[in-house]
Amino acid sequence: MDALENIKMTERERIEISSFIESEFGIKMPAVKKILLTSRLSKRLNLLGCKSYAEYYSFIRSAKGADEFLIFADLVSTHETSFFRESQHFDFLYSRALPELSESGGAGTKRALRVLSAACSTGEEAYTLAITIEEFRRRKNYRSFLYRITGTDISTKVLASAARGVYGEGRVGKLPDEYMKKYFMRGKNEKRELVRIVPELRANAEFIPMNLMDKSYPFREKFDIIFCRNALIYFDRENQQDIIRKLASNLSKNGYLFIGHSETMAGYDLPLRCVEPTVYRRI
């Protein structure tokens, strides 16, 4: 084992790097996560030949470390996701939100339904949204019901993966056969264990880098539906409220906002009303 892999992180280095992570990305990295932090960064120190975490920290903050900063952002962020995670939200979307938005003229023949999947990681949530909307369009015979899904994340690495739309068999094993036949293509020969989202769905999705901690978000038009689930738990209460405020400002009137089932907006002063646990509408 290379000796560089055994570099110890001092408490001063941990505090400095953890504070930087929270200020840049809003992600809390307390002392109990020191082992997690060092395990994720140690290989980068080894690869770059840095002799300490302080040296690595100085490098990612320098002009020469711009590319490494993107790798750092990917390493310290969490990318846990799956298809149809917290499936109640997609049931609500199909049975209530989409019918209401289609009937109110919020989308359809006049313009495309606009959907945001914030902190989308490798794209499973964004494509689950696409599958749900496609099922609604086909079963209701609403062929003119157009849609556009935007996925965002701070990691350019996971966004590139999302744009490719390629997944291992283990990631889609629990999906119904009906969905697999309609919305996935199987690889051939040695790549048969891989599947890819069909071109029609990929054509309706775009993936762009965005930090939820940015002062403003880079959208010109408002969204009818915003999913920001299981990301707020990594932020403190003040940043949570600020993020939701910015998301709400990018939500159309009567548009829907979905947060994770372990998250809450109780006590926040925001232009949103709760219509079901973890589901809100723009006032």
Stockholm file with secondary structure:
# STOCKHOLM 1.0

chainA/1-283         MDALENIKMTERERIEISSFIESEFGIKMPAVKKILLTSRLSKRLNLLGCKSYAEYYSFIRSAKGADEFLIFADLVSTHETSFFRESQHFDFLYSRALPELSESGGAGTKRALRVLSAACSTGEEAYTLAITIEEFRRRKNYRSFLYRITGTDISTKVLASAARGVYGEGRVGKLPDEYMKKYFMRGKNEKRELVRIVPELRANAEFIPMNLMDKSYPFREKFDIIFCRNALIYFDRENQQDIIRKLASNLSKNGYLFIGHSETMAGYDLPLRCVEPTVYRRI
#=GR chainA/1-283 SS CCGGGGCCCCHHHHHHHHHHHHHHHCCCCCGGGHHHHHHHHHHHHHHHTCSSHHHHHHHHTSGGGHHHHHHHHHHHSCCCCCTTTTTHHHHHIIIIIHHHHHHTTSSSSSSCEEEEETTCTTSHHHHHHHHHHHHHHHHHTCTTCCEEEEEEESCHHHHHHHHHTEEEHHHHTTSCHHHHHHHEEECCGGGTTEEEECHHHHHTEEEEECCTTSSSCCCSSCEEEEEECSSGGGSCHHHHHHHHHHHHHTEEEEEEEEECTTCCCTTCCCSEEEEETTEEEEC
#=GC SS_cons         CCGGGGCCCCHHHHHHHHHHHHHHHCCCCCGGGHHHHHHHHHHHHHHHTCSSHHHHHHHHTSGGGHHHHHHHHHHHSCCCCCTTTTTHHHHHIIIIIHHHHHHTTSSSSSSCEEEEETTCTTSHHHHHHHHHHHHHHHHHTCTTCCEEEEEEESCHHHHHHHHHTEEEHHHHTTSCHHHHHHHEEECCGGGTTEEEECHHHHHTEEEEECCTTSSSCCCSSCEEEEEECSSGGGSCHHHHHHHHHHHHHTEEEEEEEEECTTCCCTTCCCSEEEEETTEEEEC
//
